[in-house]
Amino acid sequence: MNFRTIQPMRYALAAVAAMLFCTALPAAAQSPKQIQAALDSALTRFKNVREGANADYIPALARVDPNIFGIALVTPNGKVYTAGDVTSQVSIQSISKVFTMARVIEDLGPNSIVERIGVDATGMRFNSIVSVEFSQKALGGPEINPLVNAGAITATSMVPGATRDEVWKRILDFHSDFAGRPLTVDKEVFDSEAATNQRNQAIGSLMYAYGFIKDKPAQATDIYTEQCAISVNARDLATMAGTLANAGRNPVTGKQVMKAQNVPGVLAVMATAGLYDDSGKWLYRTGLPAKSGVGGGIIAVSPGKFGIAVIAPPLDAAGNSVKAQLAIESVSNALGGNPYAPQVSGKR
Ligand code: GLN
């Protein structure tokens, strides 16, 4: 055989080898032992971190045990890894904003949230009213997103349903499908927040006054408050994140919960605004689309590799769990989770 015939054969063989190698790789390219070791090591390294404080502007959240610390990771092949306390439940809080946004995208299409709410970072606190003022159409159009309160309450108002019950069921069922079990509401947290959420009521009214919410702003704020009180443990949250990592198919139950084609948009908004005004810093360190909640949970998604969640209630000044950020960054680094990490392809 001369060079001309050998060379293409070598390329073909290399291509076949590369394909076999890729398909044979487990999701995170790590063995189960390595994945478990990454979780265990994060738990040990950070369990004694004492920085941060529980949210207390919702009275019931101040009463949650600040020592809860649980890490869970779900791979696209449905394997669940856990470390620490993954049975204690906290309220999902702002992490619910991801799934209600996804519900709206599923029901009304990807443009619905871009047109009505926006998908830009506000650079302001999650419950900023100033950001609403800046987003008035007269001032150049929407510049908020569905992951801050104003955008989230608007997203809730967009979920189809003839009655409050219908809208609520649509939202709760969707969350349950992501978690792979029927979720319920923590009544104490719901009542506590409903009694003290005048600021969110004001935001809902303002969004109605400016035409972002079309109807029933008080109902939208009330349902939003209830969705924030859904109870979850770290395993639930990791399964929800794992479903986003697995193109919208719950890797544990096998149910296609949302259309694969709608997942990238959801992840993009999480990358832009998932950790509020610290989203850029977070993305710079990890590259992971993520979402935090003031209940102490954070979910993060490494597409095609894993969904991870950590619950640890004490928060930093931006409202993000201190230990959850540290633990997710550490596990993801150990597993090569950063989607922006150098990919070697083509000729070098
Ligand atoms: N329910 C909370 C609120 O509206 C959610 C905020 C959060 O988790 N960042 O204030």
Residues whose N, C-alpha, C, O or C-beta is under 5 A from the ligand:
A	BS01	LIG	Q93 S94 F126 N149 C228 S292 G293 V294 G295
